[in-house]
Amino acid sequence: MKKAAQFNEQNLSNTLWSLAKLNHYDKAVVDELCEKAMEKAPDFNEQNLSNTLWSLATLGHYDKAVVDELCEKAMKKAAQFKAQNLSNTLWALAKLNHYDKRVVDELCEKAMEKAVDFIEQELSNTLWSLAKLNHYEKAVVDELCEKAMEKAAQFNEQDLANTLWSLAKLGHYDKAVVDELCEKAMKKAAQFKAQELSNTLSSLATFGHYDKAVVDELCEEAMKKAVDFNEQDLANTLWSLATLGYYDKAVVDELCEKAMKKAAQFKAQELSNTLWALATFGHYDKAVVDELCEKAMEKAADFNEQGLANTLWSLATLGLYDKAVDSSVVSQNPILYRLSFFDELDLKAEHLRQIHQYSLFFSLKQPHRQRTPLPESLLQAAQKAAEEEYKSAQSSDLHKQVSRQLRRLGWGHESETVVGGLSVDIVQRSSKVVCEVDGPSHFCREPRDRELGQTFLKRQLLQLQGFKVVNIPYFEWPGDEKKSDDSRSKYLSSKLKEVGIDVQNYYT
């Protein structure tokens, strides 16, 4: 400190770099060195600039004036930056959460020109930096992805996980790139840490990219390392598996066991995501759900509108009316009380539809209550959002086949209509029988016959209104129409007989 005034630009940069590498942070010392760095910034070369920013980021020392000055000089000398300088500078800005579009644009332009020189870690770090800075330029990301494809074999587990996470965060999906990274991730899954496993699964879920072999491998490792998962890892992993439609009871049980132990540390979003995942799977473990619900009630004030809607939908789907509707007085239910503060304009249509389903559940499970304890304007908006979705419903080919076959059997019905506040595929109102034609979107991908929570909840709501529900899964439906006309008739006759309906088969 006493001789800092005599330090030249190389001395200043090297000293800060050394402190960062040693993980030795003394604010007074760093402040003094930064003051001198400001004075001598015009003399810094590209490596001095890059190393100094990297060092400050590594030490967690943010002085906006210093960073601004160094960035200004970095812009002027960006053409001389090597690949490592570019990557390290962007990484530093991301770590410091310092975003200057002009600077990042300039560095990205040079990164495109020199992408061929980037090693695997620099590619991964650069993409991670852009994701953290929320700076997306398709041409830049495409170029970096092309190089990542070429060097994927050299990526370590952190590079793989970070690259996938970055692309997901940026909303940049290139199937060939993701396939290549997944292939390498499978081979190195045993080296993945808990966060890397969680982030990789989260990335695949965000992309909607499902590869059973990859998910199997990552889940196997997640089982082994579940004890190392923190609360965010646990919530994200369960959310990811539910989003991907991948259900493995042993994996979910293991993650739930760990979630129970760490529930007190769960944030509002983590509680909401975990409950949503369990409801989506239809995985009910009373002890786990009770614990999560208790924490959700305690932290209701921290929930945003999406979290509140997801939580209410989850409680309804899991049938927890004793937790979800414990009082008709809004102020005595923290989740409902918190939601009552949001204007309907704050909520997306999908969340309003969740509230509509919860409202139906509430009124049907608590018939002695006059209405759901939520603002009338919110309930009306929720109903309107549901009705708008119903108007856009279109019959699938499978639905048309089932409807046609039922008419051949002489069983008259309506298609794509609204019953009891819900859109149904097929209904015969006189007998109060609903037929739901369930395509792949109603089931998990693995196992394919496991029904998703949305399908379970709809059937439950219809049954609570006195309807008999016949579910027709796509994987049970007999094949080619010309060859299977008789088998289809027999199949439907059998399904209807289960709910007490006898039909005359015209073809027998």
N, C-alpha and C positions, 0 to 999 in steps of 0.2 A: 504493500500500500504506500509506503513512504517513498518508494522509487518509481511509482507508477507514472509520474510526470516524465521520466526519462524513457519509458517504454516506447518503442516504435510499433507500427501496426502489426508486425509479425509477432512481437513479444506479447502484445495484448491478446491477439487471437489465440496464440499457443497457450497462454496462461489460462484463459477461460476454457479452452478445450481440455486442458489437463485437469482442471477442477471438475469439469463435467464427467470425464472418464473416471476420476477418483470418487465421484459422487460426494464431493465435499462442497457444501454450500455455506458461505458466510456472506450474508446480505451486504454488510458494509464493504467487504472486499469487492464483491461483484459490482456494487454501485459505483465504487471508485474506478474500477476498470471500464465500466460502461461510460462513465463521464469522459474518460480519455479516448475511448473508442469513438464517441461522438465527434470529438475534436479532430481526430485523424481519419475519419471515415473516407474522405476524398482520396487518401493514399492506399486504402485497402484494395488488394487485388481480389479476383473472384474467389480464390480459396479462403482468404481471410474473411470475406463477407459470409460465405457459406458456413465456414466453421464457427464463426462467432454466433450466428443465428442458431445453428444446431446446438451449440453449447448452452446458450440461454434457455432454449426450449428444454434441453435435457435437465438443466438445473431448476426448471420451473420458475424462472425469473423473467417477469414481463414488465418492461418499461416501454410504453407506447412510443415515446419520443425517440428512443434509441432504435427501436425496430423500424419505425418510419424512416429514419435517416439511413439505416443500413439497406432497407428495401429500395430507397431512392437510388442509392449507388448501385445496387444489384441490377436494377432495370437498365442502367446505362452500360453495365458490363456483361449483361446476360449473354451476349454473343460469344464471350470468352469462357463461359461456364462449361465445364465438362459434365458428363452425365451424372456423376456422383454429386457435383455441386448443385445441379438442378434439383435432383431428388432430395438431397439434404435440406435445401432451402425451403422447398415446398413442405417437407415434413415438419420443419421448424415452425413455419407459419401455421400449419394445422394444429400442432401441439399447443402453440401460444394462442390459438383461436384468433389470429390476426388476419383479417381478410381485406385485401386491397385488390380489387378486380384488375386494375391496370398492371399491377405487378404479376399477379397470377397468370393473366393472359400472356404477358411477355415471356414468362418462364415456360408456359405450356407451348408456346410457339417454338421455342428453342428445344424443348423436350421432343417435339415431333421431328425436328430436323436431326436430332441425335439419338433417336430411339434405338437405333441399331447398336449403339454403344452401351445401352443399359444392361446391367446384370440383373439376375432374377430378383434380388432384394430391392434394387432400385426401382424396378417395375412395380413390384408389390407396394413399396412405400409411396411411390408417386400416386398410384391409384387410390391408396388409402387416404393420402393427403387431400386429393381432390374431393373424395367422398366426405371427409370431415369438414372441409371448407364449403361443401355443397356447391361445388363449381363443376358444371357439366358442359363439356364441349365434345360432341359426338366424334368429330374427326380425331381429336387427341386420344380419346379413350379407345377408339377403333385401332389406332396405330399402336398404342401400348398393348392392347389385347393381342394383336397380331404377333408382336414380339414375345408376349407371354406364352402363346401357343408354341412358339419355336423353342422356348427355354423351360417349358413346364417340367421336364424331367429333372431339372436342377432345383426346382422350388422345394424348400423345406416345408414342414407342416405349417409353420406360421405364415409363410408366404402364400401358401395355398388358401388357408382360411381367411387371411386378410384380403386377398384378391377377390375371392368370392363375395365376402362381406361388402367390399367396396363397390363392386359392380351392382350388387343388390341395392345398396344405399343410393347409388346414382340412377337406378332404374334402367340400367343398360344390360339387356339380355341378348346374348349371342350363344345359341345352343351349342355350336361347335366348340367354343371356348369353354363353356361350362362343362360339357362332356369331357373334354381333355383334362381339365382341372380335377374333376370328380374321379376320373380314372387314376390320376396320381394320388389323390386323397385316399382312395381305397388302399393303395399299397403302403401308405404311410400312416394309416389311421391309428396304429398302435402307439405312435409317437405324439398324437394329438393330445393337448392338454384339455381340461374341462371346458374352458372358454372357447377354444378352437373348435371343439365338437359342437358346442351350442351355436356358435356363430355360423358354422358351415350348414348345419341343419336349418337355421333361421334364413340363411341366404337362399337355399333351395326352395324353402316354403314361399319366400317372397317372390321368387321367379315363377313358382308353380312348376318347378322342374322335378319330376319324380323318376328316380331310378332305384328300383327295389334293392338291387345288390349293394348300391352305395349306402342307402339308408340302413339296410341290415347291418352292414359293417360298422357304421357310425354308432348305431344303437348298441351293438355288442360292446363297443368301447365305452359308451356312456354308462352302461350297467357296471362295468369294472371301476369306473372313475366317478361314480355318482357321489361318493363321499366328498369329493373335491369341488363339486358344483356349488357355487354361491346361489343366492336367491334369484338373481337375474338369469343365471344359466339354467336353473330349474324351470322357471316360468317360460323362458324363451324356447327351451327344448320341448316342453309339453305343447306350447302353442304351435311350434313348427310341425310336430308330428300330427297334431289335429288338423292343421291347415293342409298338410300333405295327404291326409286320410290314411295314415299308417298307424294301426293299432296293434301293439304287442303288450298283452296284459302284464307280463313279467317286468317289462321296461317301465310301464306306467306305474305299477305298484312300487317299484324301487324308487322312482323319482318322487312319488307321492310321500313315501316314507321320509325321505330327506326334506321334502317341502314342509311336512308337519313340524319337524324339528327346527326349521328356520323361518316359520311363518311370521314370527314377531318382527323379523327383519324385512319382510316383503313390503315393497312400496305398493301404492294403490294400483298402478298399472299391472304390476306382477300378480297381485291378487286377482284382478279382473281377468287377465289373460289365462291364469291357471284354472279358474272356475269355468271360463269359456271352453277351454280345452277339454276338461272333464265332461262338461255338458255335451259338447260336440261328439265325443267318444261314446257318451252314455255310460261313463265309468263312475259308478257311485260307491264311494267308501265313506260311510257316515262320519267316522272319526276325522278323516281328512277334510271333508267338506264342512263339517261343523267348525273345525279349527280355522279354516280359511274364511268362513262366513263371519266368525267372531272378529277376526282381524279386519275384515272389510267394513264391518259396522263401526269399529273403532276409528278407522281411517277414512270414513266416508267423505269428510271435508276435503280430502286430497284428490278425490276422483274427478276426472273430466267427464264431459258428456258421453263420450264413447265408452269409457269405463263403466259408467253408471248403467247405460243401456245394455252393455254386454253382461253385466252382473245380474241385472234383473231377468234378462232372458235366460241366463244360466240357471238361476234359482228356480224359475218356472219349469225349465226343461228337466231339471233334476227332481222336480216335484216337491221342493222344500217350502211348501206354503207356510209351515210353522215358523220358518225363519224369514221368509220373504214378506209375509203379510201379518206381522204380529200386532198391528194396531191400525185402526181406521183413522187415527190422528196422525197427521203427517209429521209433526214434531217429535213423535215417539219412534219414528223409524228413520235412522240416519241416512240410509241410501235414498229413500223416497224424499226425505226432507231436502237433501242436497240437490236432487234432480228438479225439485220444484223451483229452484232458483234460476234454472236455465229457460230461456225463451225457446219456443219451438223452432225459431229461425237459426238457433245455434246448432241444431241437430241435423245430421245428414238423413236422407230418406231411409237408408238401411237401419239406422238406429231408431228412427221413429217406428219402423215396422216391428222392431224388437219390443218396443214399449207397447205397441198394440197387442202383440201376443201375450205379453205379461199382463196387460189389462184384462184380456179375456180370461186368462188363467185365474187371476185374482177374483173376478166376478163369479166365475163358475165354482171355484173352490170355497168361496165365502159368500154364498147366496144371500145370507142375512144382512150383508153389508150392501148399502144402496149403490155405491160406486167406488172405483179405485181412488185412494187418497192422493190424487195428483191433480194439478190445475186442469180445468175443463178445456182450456185452449190447447194445452199440450195433448190431451187425449183426442181431441178432434183432429189435430194435425197428424197424430199417429194413425188414426183411422183413415184419414185421407191418403196418407202415404201408402198404406196397405191397399186401398182401393185402386190407386193409380197403378200399382204393380199388377193387380189382378186384371186390369184392362189390357195389359200388354201380353198376357199369357197366351201361348200358342201351343197347339197340340203337337206332340212328337209323332213320328211315324208309328212307334210302338203304341202310343195312346190311340191312334186311329185304328190300328189293327184290333186292339181290345174292344173298342167301341163297336166296330163293324161286326165282330164275332158275337158280342152280346145281343145286338139287334137280330142277328140270324137265329139266336136262341129265343127270340121273342121277348127279351127283357128290355123294355123301353126305359129311356133315361135321358138326362141332360148332360152335356159336356161343357167343360171349362166355364163353370158358374160359381157363384158365391153362396156358401151355406154357413150359417152361424158365424159370420164375420171372417170366414176363411175361404180361400179359393180352392175348389176341389176339381179333380179331373172328371169324375163321373158320379152322378147321384140319381137315385130313384127316390123322390121325396115321399111318395106314398108309403113305401116300406122303410123309410129312413135308413137306407143303405148307401154308403159311399164306397166307390172303388177308386183307389189311388194307384196309378200306374207309375211304378218307381224305377226310373232309369239309373244309370251309374252314379249320378250326382247325389242320390239318396243314400249311398253306401260308402264305406271306407274303400280305399284301393286295396288295402290289405288288413284283414281278410275281406274279400269282396262281398260277403254276405252279412257283414256287420252294419247294422242300420245306424245312420247318423242321428244326432240329437234332434235336428230340425224335423225329421220324419216322425220320430217318436213323439215329439211335442204336438205336432199337428194331429196325429191320431188320438192322443190323449185329450186334446181340446174338443175334438169331434165326439168322442165317446162320452165326455162329460155333458154333452148336449143331447145325449140319447141316440146318437147315430151308431149303427154297426159299420165297422170299417173293414173292407177287404183290401189288403195290400197285395199288389201283383208285381213281384220283383222281375226285373229284366232277365235275370239269369234262370228263371223258372219257365219263361215263356217259350212254348214249342216253336221250332224253327220255321223254315220256308212255308208260306201260307198254303200253296197248292198241295204240298205233301202232308201238311200237318193240320188241315182243316178239322178233321175229326178229333185229333188229340187236343187241339185248342178248345174245342167245344166241351170236351170231357173235363179239361183242366178248369175252365171257368165254371162249369156246373158244380164241380167239386168245391171250388173256392166259395161259391155262393151258398152251397149247402151248409158250409161251416157257420154261416150266420142265419141259418134257418130259411133260406130261399131255395125252392125247387123250380127248376126251369125245364121246359120241354125242348129237347134237342130236335130241331127240324130234320136233321139228317139221319135219324135213327128210326 
